[in-house]
């Protein structure tokens, strides 16, 4: 193995376990749509629709591409070792800039990098656990709140150049920040020891995370320093968004009363994304949205997609998760939640099926996961390497170097690399197509959601509807190992779909739906007598977009 480690309505809906809900109100029309499609990136206030349309790509610069070997040995001594997973490998901002055409071709719209702060010296030197902050989360802060870029990644001029290149391509930049902690033995720990909590365990807010120096946010002096520090970085660079690390480890009052108001005052249009690593329910995430963040990562959904697709669970779990998210957060907030299959803190999705699962079976499961990522309510986020099927277990194995063969179609085609699924171009092509479909289909980035079918003890099939104006989409998944058999999915009887949409889909001119990705699902389905009838092959999904047909001749 390569991997390391509703009489008719009641009966019909009873069959699929669906309780129809009133349709969620879709977002109001907005001039933001034209703003979002313009290469000009300036705005006066936060624009939700613009961010609903994004495709976010997370890159760890050190693991992406080395564009300037001359900076490899700058900064902390003994921290460059390309063979050791806990140290720097040489990737940098120059390398990321060089690969922007690759990301543009893929369809990425926002690049998120891990933090660019200057990092502390080698930690646990001369031991088997020797490590350095290649990931950017061990900042060597000082008491002056200076803006200092990690030398191994480049300079402030390199940050400016990266952002300018992104903006020139109509893309955006998301900067990662940390205010929960400083790096081990950071300068500020010596300068201001009274600013930090004592060592303890069991309290996410007041105790250190992994023994990292934990800031006392309850101190006005500390709170002001940290907010000022973030504002310094936002002022220094023309950023479009902030991903804030470890938000659940920081008091809610700090976010509500200091940091969020501070960042809104600095740049009102910033997209503020909080990383609350909480996986049980949307209710856990709501307090951070109430505190002012525009979004959080949909970690409960991430875990559910792994359980359902990677581990072949019931699609009822996914239906339940979406119902919980929408009922707890509401549609507007759900549309801004950032969805993901994996990231740098969890094993890669491709490793989740476990040892002994054939690679072609892993591929089928991954394709289902990708299909969900780009069609469910929320903003999709890719982790570097997702697009080429990169394997990776727990940290640090999930943070492998981006393969050198990844950059061109010729190099990706037909190969069987040890570190990825065979034929990476096939995975790249599917990912690119899904991004393209999402961009072209307003229902997928701003539409309301209605459940249409769930397994409920039968075939492991899940179907849902997304609608926005005249953009109408039906998405169907067969997560089972056998054909779904003929399934009749109610449309006209589904009160979760607006009456205007049900009417439009029952008319002769609007009842034809075409599968737009090119999967093994039927190419075309017609709604007949108010029902969407389909038979899906095993481990297959279809994204069906309504086709407007010519009116029948008199």
C-alpha positions, 0 to 999 in steps of 0.5 A: 500500500502507498499510504502511510499510515410525504396519500402520494406525498406521505408515501413518497417521502416516508420512503425516503425518510424526508420531512419537507420543510418550508424553503429557505429564503434565498439571498436577496439580489445584490450589486455585489455579484458584479463586484465579485466578477470584476478584477477590481478587488476594492470594496467599502464593506464586507461583501457576503456574495463575493465570498460565497463565490470563492474557492479557497486553496490552503498552501503551506509555503515551505512545502509548496515550491522553492522559488528562491534557494538563496533564502533557505538558510536564513533565519534560525540556525539548524532549521533547514532539513528537507529530509526531516518532516518537522523542519523547513524544506525550502519552499517560499513565497517566491515559489508560490508566486511562480505557481500562481498560473497553476492555481489559476488554471485549476480555478482557485480564487483565494489563496490562504497561506499558513502564517508568515511570522518570523519563527522562533529558533529550533525547539528541542534541539539535539533531541529526536523531537527537534523541530522548527516552525515551518508551518508558521504557528510558532511566532517569535513575537516581540513587545513592539508588535513589529511586522517581521516575515520569516526569512526562510519564506522571504521578505515583506517585499515578497509578500507584497509581490505575491498579493499584487500578482494574485490581485492582477489575476483577479484572485484574493489573499487570505492571511493566517494569524495567531493571537492565542499564543506565541512560539516556544521561547519567543522574545515576548515571553522574556520581555513580558512574562506577566502577559502569559498564563501559567502552565495547566491542563483541561481549560482550552482558554486559560491553559497553554495549547501544547505548552505554547506560551498562552496569552492573558486576553483578560488583560486589557494591555495584552488584548490591546497589544494583540489587536494592534499586532493584527492591525499592523499586519493588515495595514502593512499588506493589501490582504483580503481576508484573515484566517484566525487560528485557534479561536476556541482557545481565546475568550469570546469577549476578546473577539467580540469587544477587541479583535473583530471591532479592531479589524473592522475599523482597519479594513471593513471589507475583510472576510474574517474566518475563525478556526474553531476545531469543534466537530460535534454540532453547528451549535458549537460554532455559532458563538464565534459567528455571534462574536463577529466572525463572518465564517468558521470552518465547517468541522462537523461537516468535515468529520461527517463527510469522512464518516459517510464517504471515506468510511462508507457510512449511511448518507443519513448522517450527511442529511442530518448534519446539513439539517442541523447546520441550516436549522442552527445557523440559517441559510445566510451563515451556512452559505459562508461556512468554509467546507473541507475534506481535510487540512493540515490538522487532520489526516488527508481524506485519502488516508481515511479509508484505511489499509487494505482498500484498493486504490480504485475504491479509494478513488471512487470514495474520494470522487464522492467527497469532492462532489459533495465539497463543491455542491453543498451549501458553503465555501469550498476549501482545498488543501494543497495536493487535494487536486492531485490525490496526495496521500498523508496521515496524521501531522506531519505526514499530511504536510508532505512536499508538493510533488514536483510532477504536479505542475503540468498536465504532461507530468501528471498524466498516466503516472502511478506515484507512490505518494498519490492516487494513480493518474493524478491528472484524472483527479486534477481534471475532476477537481477543475471541472467541479470548480468550473461547474460551481462558478457557472452555477449560481444555485451552487454558491448562493442558492437555498437547499432542500433535501430530496431523498435520503437512505432511510434503510434503503439504498444508500442514496442522498439527493438534494436541491439547490435553487437561486432564481432561474438556476436550478440544480439536483444533486444525487449521490449513490454511496452504496456498493451496488446500483441504486435501482430505480428511484423516484424522487418527488419534486412537485410534492416536495414543499422544501422547494419553492412553489415557483421552482416546482412549477418551473421544473414541471413545465415542459420547457423546464423538466429536463436536467443534464448531468454536467460533470461527466460522471458515470451517472445518467447523462440526462434525466427528465422530471415526469409526473412531478418525479425525478426518476434515476438509477445510479451506478455504485459509488457515483454522483451526478450534478443535474442542471436544469436545461431550458427547452424550446416550447412544444409546437402547437 
